[in-house]
Amino acid sequence: MKEVFDVTGMSCAACQANVTKAVAKLDGVNDVDVSLLANRMNVDYDESIVNEKQICDAVAHIGYGASPKVQKEVGKSSMKSDWEARQARVEAESKAAKQRLIQSIILMIVLMYIAMGEMLHLPMPAILSGEQNAMISTIIQALLATYVIFIQRHFYIDGFKGLIRRAPNMDTLVALGSSASYIYALAMTFIMAYGLGHGQMMMVHQAHHSLYFDSSAMILTLVSIGKYLESKSKAKTGDALGKLMDLTPKNATVIRNGQEVEVASESIVAGDIVVMKPGQRVPVDGTITQGVGYLDQSAITGESIPVEKQVGDDVISATINENGIFQFRANRVGDDTTLAQIVRLVDEAGTSKAPIARIADKVAGIFVPVVMGIALLTFVGWMIYSGDFQHALNNGISVLVISCPCALGLATPMAIMVGTEKAARYGILLKSAVSLENLHNIDTIVLDKTGTITEGKPTLQDLKNFSDYSDEELLQVSASIENGSMHPLGQAIVQAAKDKGLSLDTVTNFVNVTGRGVKGTINGKLYLIGNAAFMKEENIAFDDQVSSSLSTLANEGKTPMILANDDVVLGILAVADTVRTTSLQAIQAFKEKGIHVVMLTGDNKQTAQAVAKRLGVDEVISDVLPQDKEEKVRQLHDQGRFVAMVGDGINDAPALVRADVGIAIGAGTDIAMDSADVILMKNSLLDVNTAIDLSKATIRNVHQNLFWAFFYNAICIPAAMGLTGWTMSPMIGALAMSLSSICVCTNAWGLRFFKEKIVAQQEETPKPKVSADVVVEEAKPQPEEHGDPVTMSINGMMCDHCKARVTQALENIDGVSHVQVNVEENKADFEVNSTVSDDQLKEAITNAGYEPVSIERSTETVVLPVEGMMCEHCVKRVNDALASVAGVDSVHVDLDKAQAEVTMKKETKIDALKAAVENAGYTVKEA
């Protein structure tokens, strides 16, 4: 049984390792995966041997908390609420850490000034200066340090709790280092008191210069700075996941009791009829029952062009209805929707462990006890060597506080989470961190042909005409005959005729000869269309021209279909499955990476070789049945190759499972298939290249992080021990420890700037041909019209598709121009004329599926009641007078209402308007 547990109290990689170790040693537990970033634990266990309570008790025994994740009612959305709760918890913890940090820094500034001011010749109050006041200075330092310890007491509580329960963590190291400094300083305080009482001022002097109160408090403060910045970096790694969550609209319109009712999207149940209008985002998955819509599916599949959806078609949650009105029946709701499954996959993959992470976990698990041993050895060694207690204690404390298990523990999960979320932005869904790591090892890639390299839908490619018919007439006859057949090749001809707007003739005496072709009569004439074998059976002779054409077309990978009447061949129509525009580009990129490319297909050898030659594929395996594909992948694997299989995820399922990395392309709504490790939401092999590049970038980032973490500890621990001949202050050690974690987090966060190296090449739009006798007049440039600059804050944008959608929504409003959308800053800058209201702008953004937050204009509109106007001549005088005022953009004077509506820059003064009206001979009653 597999179950998810929420874990509390973890603060570092050692905590994660302790929890893992405690649960893993229970009888009946098969596997444990603990995520420090998500505070979550996945446990695979035999419920007949061990139960939930025993697992939770094992975690509690070592000082942490664990509870089974609450399962929500089926059909209800729990993912978003869980995410919001997690984010609220992170924000609350971050806010509390910030408050503790600010208080500690303020106290530390005062403490450091008192402790070191006299040494640095800074101005000091008389009561704190000189040896006669040493005790007063010491008591104040002790009070300030004690207050800092109280503020940062969680280090002591968690650290000593772990030590008592033999599960030490990073907090244990910090608590030991800080408390050792504090206790030593207290001992020096008692020595000072003794010296003052017995008149031994030299003893007082030495003890006063041996105080460690500032070190004790500084250790805690510097470590808390690092922990706070580290938490901010962790929070940033979840930004993409949060934006995915925001793609679900808050409300939706459903039909209840025959009436349209607006309800919360989470309350939609399976079977509800949902009404969709232009600009609205689809709340759940379903099937259209009425109407037609054009859906922008870019947020899910990455398709930039809206897709037409009719009755019977499926719609996907989080897509936007660009145009049309339709109704659909809700099929998958709550956590079963496509969007919810995407979010779950991204979340689970981001917090799962890659094999490389388990090395760091093992090291982190023994790191803290080893460091404590090294610190003790350092102290004892220096006591034996020098006999200087203060020096020995200084070095021992430095070892404790400079060691950083967090850098080791965060090195992999931070990079994996950012990499996984970045992949999701490109429509690449990774089922686990293992998938992300394995992608960079690929040396052989096996591509299914139909539906992967090709579109999976045959189209008419060539027409050879051997008759007196025109090409259009030949196509019309062929399509009319094939219209009675449901064969894909025949339907390709029918579709070609429809695309050209040709009408189909009535066919009588229609006959379908299975595996051969079809025939029928049109206007009393018999026509046949089919393969060469069919023609021979019907005694239709071929001349050399026909035979040569048949051979040429077959060598090009096309399927020739012969059209004949009762005694002679009229023409050949060649049908082929179109190669995707991105396939050649992608295969070339594979080869540039040194990857061996294999095409696996059930097509005959001649057709397969023709396609392979055009694409530059290294190896072709043809005439393969679906059930034999798995065996072919196994053979490649047995040759020692690291194989990725790319297929449609349905008939290729066995092969996808057999491969080292199974990649399902164009999965659409079926994202939960178990056969693939990687799911591509778009029908493009270019995304496989992007996935490989991202995997390499992520693993490179992990190696950099691990190198830094190991290098840092390998260099700093010996330095802190004093082996380099330089004595390190514990405060410097604490600062270095904090910086090491921050460096790892910042480096991982840099993966957010990864960009795909190869983008789909766009075909040039052909220029319209113009006949020689037509003169085209070059359009003269028109002066640009500028309106009022407006800045609008918008929530919910996450990618370039969002940018395009918001831009289009604003540009569709009459009076809006010069739109510039910035996704990173969540804002749009544009210009509007005076006719556009804030409500119009907000409605457009809301209908596009985003949340308008605020609108800032540089102008405002005021209404001036004007007295004395009698006629249209008066109106013109008032209008001209107001328009002449600097900063006025537009004026509308209404004689009947005796008022003037003025749109002006905000800095324009009302008094200037009044003066202009009065100079024209009229009076402004009030503004």
N, C-alpha and C positions, 0 to 999 in steps of 0.2 A: 504494500500500500504506500502511495506517495501522498504526503501532506505538507502544507506550508504552515510555518509557525512565525509569529511576530516575536522578535527578540529585543529586549531593552537592556540598557546599561553598557553596551559596547562603545569603546572610545578609540580603539587602535587595532592594529593588525594582531597584536598578541591576544587581545580579547577575542577576536574572531577565531584565532587558533585554539584558544582555551575552550570555547564553546564547541568547536568542531570535535576536539579531542574527547570532551566529556560525553558527548552524545554517541560518537563513533564506537566507543568501547562498550556500549550497552549490547547485550545479547539480542539478536534479532534485527539490529540496525544494519542495513545493507550499504547505504550511502548517505552522506551528509554534505550539504552544500550551504555554507553560511555566507551571507552577503553583508559586509560592513556598511556599504553605501545605502542599502535598502533596509537595514535592520531586520533581515528576514532569513529564515532557515528552511530549506527544503530537505525533508527526511524521507528516505525510502526504507520502510521497515516491515517486518512480518508481525502483523497485529495479533497473531496467535501466541507470540513470545513476549512482545513488549507493547505497551499502550501509550496513549498521549500523556497521561499523568506521569509515568515514569520518565518520559523524555523531558517534560517540563521540570520535574524534580531534579534531574541530572544537571540541567542548566542552572536552576536556582541554587543548587548545592555549591557551585563555584562562584556565586555572587551576582548572577545575572537573572533576568526575568524572561520567561517564555510562555506563550499562550497560543493555542491553535487559531489560525486565521478564521474569522467568522465568515461562514458561507451565507450569501444572501439568497433570497428566494429566486428560483429559476425565472428568467425573463425580466428580472429587475436589474437595473444597471448599478453594479457595485464598484466597478473599476474607477469611475470618475470620482465617486465619493471617497473611495480609498485613497486615490491620488491626492485629492484636496486635503484629506486628513493628514496624509504624510507631509504634504507641503506646509500645512499649517503647523505641524509639529516641528518641522525644520526651521520655519520662520520664528516660531516661539523660542526655540533653543538658541537660534542666532541672535535674537533680540536680547535674551537673558545674558548670553555670552558678551554681547556688546556692552551691556550695562555694567557687568562685572569688570570688563576690561577698562572702561572709562574711569570707574571708581579706583581701580588698582593703579592706573597710570597717574592719576592726580595725587594719590598718596605716595607713590614711588618718587615723583618729582620732589615732594617735600622731604621724604626720607633721604634721598640721595643728596639733596642740598645740605641737610643737617650733617650727614655722615661724611661728606667729602668737601664741603664748602671751605672749611678752615684750611685744608690741605691745598686747595686750589686758590687760596687767597681771595675768596669771595667775601663780600660784606656779610657779617653774621651778627645777630643780636648779642648784646653783651652777656646775657644770661646763658648763652650756649657756647661762649668762647672761653678758652683757657682750661687748664686742668682742674681748677677749683670748681668749675661747672660741668666737669666730665660726667658726673653721675646724672645730672639733669638731662644732658644731651642723650645719654644712654637710655634713660627711662622713656624719653619721647620716641627714640628710635624703636624701642621694644614695643611700645604701644602701637606705633604706625605699622610695624611689621606684623604684629598680632592681628590687626584689623585687616591687612591684606590677606593673611592666611585665612581669616574667617570668611572673607569674600570669596576666596578661591578654595574653600574647604572641600569641594567635590573631589579635588585631586587626592586629598588625604582619605576621604571616605572610601572612594573606589579603589585607591591604591593599596591601602592597608587591608581592606576587605579581601582583595585578591591575594595578598601576601598570606593572610591568615588561612585562606582556603587553598593555599598552594597552587594558585593560578595567577601569578604576578603579571602585570601588564605595564604599559608605558606610564600610567598614572603612579604605579608603584615606584618606578625609577625617579620620577619628579618628586613624589612625596618623601622618599628616603633622602634625596639630595637636599631638599628644602628643609626638612626637619633636622637633618644633621647640622646644617648651618645654623638653624635657629637654636638648637640645644647647645651647640658650642658657644654661641653668642650669650646665651643665658648663663652658662658657666663663667664666661669672662665677666659678666655683670656681677655675679657673686664675688668673684675675685677682687673686682674694683671696690665693692662694698667693704670687703675685708681689709683691703689696703687703706681705704679712707678711715676706717675705724681704728687702725693700728698705726696710722701716720706713715705708711710705706708708699710714698708718692711714686716711686719708680715702678712699683707693682701696678699702681693705678694707671700710669702712663702706658705700660706695655699692654695691659688688658684693654685699655681704651682703643688702642690701635689694632686690636685683634678681633674686633666685633664683626660678626657676619650677619647682622640683622638685615642690612641692605641686600646682601647676596641672597638670603632666604626669600625675601619678598620679590627681588628682581627675577629670580628663577621662575617663580610662579607667574609673574606678569609677562615675561618674555614668551614663556610657553603658551600662555593664554592668547597672546597676539597671534602666534602661529596657528593655534587651534581655531581661532575665529576666522582668520583669512582662509584657512583650509576648508572650513565649513562653507564659506562663501563660494569657493571654487567648486566644491561638491554640488552645491545648489545649482550652479550654472550648467552642470552637465545634464541636468534634467529639463532644461529649457525646451528642447525639441519635443520631448514627451508631453510636456505641458501644452505646447501648441497643438499637438495632435489631439489632445483631450478637448481643446476648445473648438474643434471642427464640428462637434455635435451642436445643432441649434438648441437653444433653451426651450423654445415652444414650437408647436406644430398644430396644424388644423386637421381635425378628424371629423368623421360623420358619426354622430351619436343620436339615435332616435330620429333619424331623418334630418337632423340639423347640423350645420357646420359649427364646431365648437373648438376653441383654442385651448390646448392642454399642454402641460409640460411634456417634453419629449420622453422623459423617463417613465411616464405613465402609459405610454402606448403599449398595447398588448397585441400578441399575434392574432391576426384576423381583422384588426381595425382597418377601416378604409381611410387613407390619408389623402388630403387634398393638397396639390402642389401648384403654386402660381409662379410666374416669372420672378427670378431673383432669389427664390427661397432655396434653402439647403435641405436635402433629403435627410430626415431624422433616423430612419431605420431601413433595413433591407426589405425588399418586397417585389411584387409583380404588378405591372400596370394592368388595370381593369378597364380604364376608360381614358380617352384622349391621347395626345401626342406631346412629347417634350424633347428638348434638346439639352442634354446634360453635359456639363463640364465636369469630367472625371479626373482632372489633373491632380487633385489632392490625393487620389488613391492610386490611379494607374499611370499618371504622368502624361496622358494624352492631352495634347495642347488644343485639339479641335473638338468642339462639342459633338456628342454622339446622339443621333436620333433614336428615340425610344418610342415604341408603339405598344399597342395592346398585346400582352403576352410576354413582353420583354422584362427582364429583371432590372431593378434599379438598386444602386449601392448607397449605403449611408455615407454622409459627408460630401456627396456630389452636389453640384448646384444646377438648378433648372434655369438655364439661360433664357429659354423662350418656350412658350406653349403652356397650356393648362391641362393637367391630367390627374387621375386618381389611381392609387395603387393599394393593394392589399398587403399589410405588414406580415412578413414571414418570419424574419429573425429580428428580435428586439433585445434591448438591454445589453448584456455581455455577450450575446450571440451574434451581434452585427459584425459586418466586415471591419468597420473602424475599430470596434472593441477588440477584435482578434488581432488586428495589426498592433494596437497599443500593447496588448498582452505579450505578443511575440517580442516587440522591441524591449519592453520592460524586463521580461524573463531573460532574453539574450544578453541584455546589458548588465544584469546582475549575476549572471551565471559565471562559472569559472572556466577559463581556458587551461589546457594542460600546463602551459608555461607558468600559470599563476600558482600551481600547487607546489612548485619548487620554493617560491617565495614564502608560501604559507608554512611549509615545513621549517624553513629557517626562522620565520617569525615566532613559531611555536616554542623554540628553544632559546631564542635570542635574549629575552629578558633575564631568565635565570643565569645564562652565561655572562651577561653584562654585570649582574650583581656579583657574580663570582670574581670577575675581573676587577671590579671596584674594590672588593674586599682584599684581593691579592695586592692591588696597588697600594692600599693603605698600609697593609702589613709590611710589604716590601720596603716602602719608604721609611717606615718606623725603624726597621732593622738596619737599613742602609744609612739613614741620616739621624735618626732619633728625634727629628723635628716633627712634633705632633701636628702643628698647624699646617706645615707643608704637606704632610701625608694626608691629612684630612682634606685639604684643598684639592689635591689630585684625585682622591677617591670620589669626592662629590662631583668633580668635573667629568669623570668617566660616567657617572650615573646620568647626568643631565644632558650630555652631548650625544649619547647613544639614541638612535632614532629607529625603532621598529616600524613606525608609521610609514616612513618612506618606502620600506620594503613591501608593506602590505598594500599600499595605495598604488604602487607602480603599475600593476596589471589591471585591476578593476576600473580605475579611473579611465585609462586608455580604452578599455573594452567598451565601457558605457558610452563614451563620446563617439567611438567608431561605430557602434551599433545604431545610435541615434542619427548619426550622419548618413549611414546607409539608408535608413528609413526615409530620409528626405529625398533620396534619389529613387524611391520606390523599390528598394532592395530590402527584403525582410529576412533576417538571419534568425534561425531557430535557437542558436546557442552560441556561446563564445567559442566553442570548439570549431564551429563552422567558419567563423571569422578567422581563426588562426590557421585552419587547414587550407583556406583559399590561396594563401601565398606559396604553398608547396606544390601547386599543380604543375605537372610537366606534360600531361596529355589531356586533351579535352575532346570528348566524344559528343558530336552534335547529331541529334535526330534531324532528318531533312524536312519532312512535311510538318508544317506548323511551327517550326523552329527557325530553320534557315529560310524557308519559304512562307508565304502567307497562309498556306493551307487551304486556299480557295482557287481552283483553276480559272483561268481567263483566256479569251481568244487572243492569240499572239500573232498569227499569220493567216493570210488568205491568198491562195494561188488560184488564179482564174484562167481556165482553159476553154472558155465558151464565149458566146456573143452577149451573154448577160453582163450587165454592169456589176461592179463589186457589191453595191447596195442590193441589187436584185438577187444576187447569189446568196448574200447573207440573209435576206428576207425569206427566201425559199428554205434555206437550211434551218433557220430558227422556227419557221412554221411547222416543219416536220418534227423537229426536236421538242417542240412545245408539249407534245404528248408524252415525252419521256421524262422521268425524274432522275436520270443519270447525271452525275455532276458535270461530266464533259458536255453533255447536251445542254444542260442549264447554263453553262458558260457561254455557249453560242446564243441562246435565247437572251441572256442578259446583255450581250454585246449589241444585239439588234435593238433592244429596248433603249440602251444608252444612246443609240443613234436616232431614236425617235421613229423607228420603222414599225409599221403596222403589220400584224401577222395574219396570214391567209387562213381560210378554213380548210382543214384537211379531212379527207374521207378515206375509208379503207386503211386506217392506220394499223400497222403491225410492228410489234417490238420483238426482235430476235435477240434473246439474251446472250450477252457476250459477243455480239456481232454488230448490231446496229438497228436502225428503224427504217420503215418505208411507209409511203402514203401517197394519196392522190390529191393534186391541187389543180383545180380548173380542168379536170379530165386528164392531166398528165401525171404519170407515175414518177416519183423521185425516191432515191435511196441515199442514205447517209450512214457510214459506218467504217469499219476497219478493212484492211486489204483482204482478209479471209472472207468477209461478208461479200465483197465485190466479186471474188472468184466464184463463190457459191452461186451468185446471181449471173454468172457468165459476163461480167463487165471486163473488157480487155484494157490493159494498161499499155501506153506507148512509152518510149524511152524518156520523154519529158516528165511524164507522171512518175515513173519509177525513180528517176534521179531526184525529183522533188521529195518523194517519200523518204528516200535514204538521207537526204540533206537535213530534213526537218527532224528525223529521228536522232541524228548525230548531234543536233543542237539541243537535245533533251526535251523535245516537244512531241506531243501525241497527235499524229495526223489523222483526220477524219475526212473520208472521201465522199463527195457529193456527186451523184450520177443520176441520169434519167434511165430509161429502160434499156439503153444500149451503149452509152458513152459517158466518160468522166467529164463533169462540168467544172470541177474545181476541188481544191483541198483546203480544209480549214484546220489549222494547227492550234491545239490547246495546250497550255502548260500552267503549272503552278508557279506563280510569280515569286521570284526571289525577293526577300525584303530589301529595301534600299539600304538598310544598315548592316546587312549580313557580310557583304564584301569588306566593308570598312572594319567590322569587328574581327573577321578572320585574319585580315592583314595585321591587325594589332596583336592578335594571339601569336602570330608567327614572329613578329618583332620581339615579343617577350621570350622567344625560344620555346614556345609550347607546341607540341606535336598535335596537329588537328586531324581528327578522324570524323568522316561523315558516315553515319549508320542509317540505312534506309531499306525499305521493302521494295523499292523500285527495281526495274531490271537493270542490268549492268550498263547497257548502252546509254540509257537516260541518266543514270547516276553518274557515269563518267563524264557526260557532257556538262552537268551542273558543277561537278567537282573541278573540272578544267577551268571553267569560267571563274570560279571562286578561289582557285589556288589551294585547294584542300590537299594535305599531305597524303592521306590514305582514305580509300573508299571501301566500305563493306556493304555490298548490295544484296538484294534478294533475301533479306532477313525478315522472318516473321516476328511479330511482337513478342512472342514467348521465347524467342531465341536471342533477343537483344541482351538479356542478362548474362548469357553465356559468353557473348563477345566481350562484354565489359570485364567479366571474370578473367578471360584469357589475357587481356591487356594488363590487368592487375597482377596476374601471376608472372608476368614478364618483368615485374619490379617497377612498374610505372605508378605514379600517383595520379589517379584518374578522376576527372570531373565529368559527369554525364549531364548534358543539357537536353531536356525534353519537355513535352507538354504536361507531364505529371499524371497522365491517365493511363494510356497503353504502355507508357515507358516506366511505369512504377517499379517493376522488378529491377530494371537496370539502374534506376535512380537510387534504390536502396543498396545495390551491390557496389556502386561507385564510392570512392573515398569522400567525394562531395557531390551530392545530388542537387541539381539546380532545375527548378520548375519555372519555365518561362511562360509569361502570359497567363498566369493562374486566375486572373480576374477575381471573382468573388470567392472562389474555392481556395482560400488561403490556408486552410487548416489541414491540407493533405499531409499525411504522415510520411509519404515516400521521400520528400525532398528535404534537404538541409537548408537550402536557400530558395526563397521564392521571389521571383521578379514580377512586379505588378504591371510591367509594360512588355510589349511584344518586341523586344529589341535585344540582340546579342551584345550590343554596346554596353549594356548594363552588367554583363558578365565581366567585361574588361574593367568597368568601374569598380565592381566588387573586388576583383583581384588587386587593383591598384590601392583600394582603400585598405584591404587586408595587409598589404605590404607596408603601407604607411602606419597602420596601427601597430603591427609587430615591431617595426622599426622604433616607434614611440615607446613601446614596452621595453625593448632592449636598452634604449637610452635611459629610461627611468630606473630599470634594474641596475644598470651600470652605475648611475649616479648614487643610488641607494647603497650598493655594496662598496663603491669607491669611497663615498663619504664616511661610512662607518669604519672602513679599513684604514683610512688616513687619520680620522679625528680621534678615534679611541686611543691609539698609541700616543697621539699628541697630548690628549688629556691625561694619560698615565704619566706624562713627564719624560717619556723615553727620547724625546727630541732635544732635551736640554732646555726647553722653555716651559715655564710654569703658566698654565692656563687658568684664568679666572673662571669659576663656575658660571658667572654671568655671561661670559663669552660663549661658554659651552651651551647654555640655554638658548642664546640667540642663534647659534649655529644649528642647533637641533630644529628650531622653528623654521629657519630658512630652508632646511633640507626638504621638509614636507611641502612647503609652499612651492619650491622649485619643481617637485614631482607633479603636483596638482596643476601648476601653470603649464608645464610642458604637455601634459595630457590634454588640457583644455585647448591647446593650440591645434589639435586635430579638427576643431570646428571650422578651420580655414581651409580644409582639404577641398579641392575642386576636381571634377572629372577632367581627365586629360583629353578625352576624345568625345566630341559631340557630333550628333547626326548632321551630315552634310545636307543642306537644303538645296533642292533643285531650283534653278533660276526660272522665274516666271517668264514665259515667252512674250516678247513684245508684239503687239498687234501689227499685222501687216497693213500697209496703206498703199492703195493703188497710186500709179504715177500721176494720174490727172487730178488727184485730190490734194489740195494745199492745206497743210495743217498749220494753223496759226499758233505760234508759241505764246503760252499764257504769260501775261505780264504780272510781275510780282505785285501783290496787293499789300498795302501798309498793314502791319500787325495791329490788331486792336488789343489794348490792355485793359484789364479790369482791376478790381480791388484784390490785393494779395491776401490770401487766407492760408492759415496753417491749421490742419485738422489732425488731432491725435486719434489713432485707431488701434484697437486691440484685436488680436487673432491672426495677424499676418505672419507667415512663416517661410515663404519661399517666393521664387520668381513668378510662379503661377498666381499666387495671391496678389503680388504686385500688379500683374497684368489685369487681374479681375477688378481690383480697386480702381485702377486707372480707367478701365473701360466704364465702370459704373459712374464715375465722376464726369467723364467726357460725354456720356450720353445725356447729361443735363444741359439743356439749352442755356447758354450764358456762362458755362464753365470752360476754361481754356488753360493751356500751359501747365498740365498736371505733371507733377514730379513726386513719385512715391518712394519713400525710404523704409524698407522692411526692418532694417536693424534698429532704427530709431522709432518705429511704429508711428510714422506720421506721413501726411501728404501735404505738399505745398502746391497751390494752384491760384488761379485768378477767377473772379466771378464779377458779373455785372450786378447792377442794383436790383434786378428782378428776381435773383436767386436768394431764397430764404435759408436759414439754418436748418429748418425742418426738412426742406427738400434734400439738403446734403446728407443729413442724418438718415433719412428714409432710404436713400440710394445705397448708402454703406450697409445699413441693416439688411436690406433686401439682397445684397451681395454676399451676406453671410458673415459679416464682421461687426464689431462693436464700436460705434463712434463714442469717443470719450469727451472731447472738447473741441471747440471751434474758436480760433482767434482771428479776428478781422482787424485790418488797419484803418477801417472806416466805420462810421456810425451814421444812422439816419435820424434826423430830428424833424419835427413838425412845428412850423411857425404860424400862429394865427395872425393874419395880416388884415388890418382895417383900412378902409378907404378905397378898395378896388371897386370900379363901377362897370368896366367893360373889358373886352379882349385886349385893347390897347394897354390898359392897366396891367393885365396879366403879363404882357410882353415886357413891360418896363420892370416889373418885379423880378421876372425870370432872368432878364439880362443883368440886373443889379446883383442878384445872388450868384449867378454864374461867374461874375467877374471877381468874386472873392477867392483869394488863394487857398487851395486845399479843397475846394468844392468839386465833386466829381459829377453830380447830376442834380437837376432841379425839376420838380413837377409842381406847377401852380394850379390850384383848383379854385375857380371863381365862385362856384356855388357854395363850396365849403369855407370860402374865405381863408384859405391856408396855403402854405407852401411846404412841400416835402423835400428836404435837402439831404443828399448823401454826401458826406465830407470826411476828410481825414480826421482822425481822433484829436490831433493837436489843434485843429481849427477852433477858434473861439466863437461862442454864440454872440458875443458882443459885436464881432466883426460883421456877422449876418444882420444883426439889428441895425447897425450903422448904415449898411448898404441899402436896406429897405427904406430907412428914414431919409437918406440922401436922394432917393428916387421919388420922395413926396408921400410916403405911406407910413403906417405905424404898425409896429409889432406889439401885440397886446401882451403876450407871454411866450416863453419858449419851453 
